[in-house]
Amino acid sequence: MLKRASLILFMSVLLVMSGCSGKTETALEHKAPNGKVVINIIAKRTTTVESWKVDMNVKAYEFKPGKLSFEIYAKDLTEENVKFNWVDEKHCHITFTQQDNTERKFELIATSEQLQMAEM
């Protein structure tokens, strides 16, 4: 009985430790082609099996920085699964590909007169 309890305890410790490997924080930065807009993505999670808590921060022109917060389920957030597509100097489509290959899409409109960001 003691051997079985020890084995169960050992396996539990291994399982917990395996969940601790991998990144729990990440950050990406992207600048507009004209250099007047900066998008910072900061993401955190407690363990590698949880979704990312994402803050997408935008600094554009003379506006106060804006922020949009949401969750993404992915193994990691890198340039491989976070894409920035500048349609023109004013519009950027930001796409996050999640672990199940579904996409979350956001649109950013940034000019000297307006700053808007929302999920599409």
N, C-alpha and C positions, 0 to 999 in steps of 0.2 A: 504494500500500500504506500509506503514512504517513497519507494522508487517511482511509482506512478505519479505521486504528487510532485516530486522533484522534476520529473520529465515535463509535466504540464506547466510548472512554473518556468522552466527553462525555455519551452516553446513560446510561452506568453512573452517573455523578455525579448526573444528573437523577433517575434512579430512586431512588438512595439518599436524596437530599434530599427527594423527594416522600414517602418513608416517615417522615420526621422531622416533618412537619406534623401538627397535632392534639395532643390532650392525652395525656400519659404519666402524669399523677397526677390523682387526683380524690378528693373527700371529700364525704360526706353525713352529716347528723345528724338524728335523729328522736327526739322525746320522747313518752312515753306521755301519754295524756289526763290522768292523775292527777299527772304530773310526777315520778313516783318512779323512772322507768326512762328511760335515755338510750341510744340505739343510735347508734354512730359507725361509719361504713363508710369505710375508707381503702383505696384501690386504686392500684396502680402497675403500669407495664409499661415495658419498655425502648424499644419502638417501637410505632407505631400498628397494626401488623399482628399483634401478639402478643395473647395473652389477658391479662386483668387478673388480677393476684395480689391477692386481696381479703382484708382482715382486717376481720371484723365484731366490733366491741367492744361489750360491754354493761356498763353500770354500773347496778345496781339495789339499792335499799334499802341495807343495811349490808354487802352482800357485796363481796368483792374483785372487781375487774373481770374479766369473762370474755371469751374471744376464740375465734372460729371462723375458720379460714383455708381458702380454697378458690380455684379459678380460674373466671372467667367470660369467655366469648368474646362481646364486644359492641363496637360502635364507641365507645360512651361509657357511663358510668353516671350517670344523672340521675334526677330524679323521674318522668320519662316511662317508664323501664324498670325502676325499682326501686320497688315498691309496699309500703306498710306498712298492714296491715288489722288494727286492734285489734278482735278478736271481743268482748272484754270487758276490764275493767281488768287482767286477769292474762294474757291470751293475745294474742299478735300473730303473724300470718302475714306473712312477708316473701317477696316474689316478685321474682326477677330474670328479666327477659325477655332472652334472648340474641339474637345477630344473626340466627340462623336461626329465630327465633320460638319456640324451645323454652323452657320455664320451669324454673328451679331454685327450689324452695320450701323455706322454713325455718320452723320454729315456735319461738317463744320463750314460755316460761312463767316469769313473774316475780311472786313474792309475797314477803312479808316472811319466809316460811319456806323458800322454795326458788327456785332459779334454774336453768333448763334451756334449752338451745338445741340444735337438731339439724335436719339436713336431713330433709324428709318424703319 
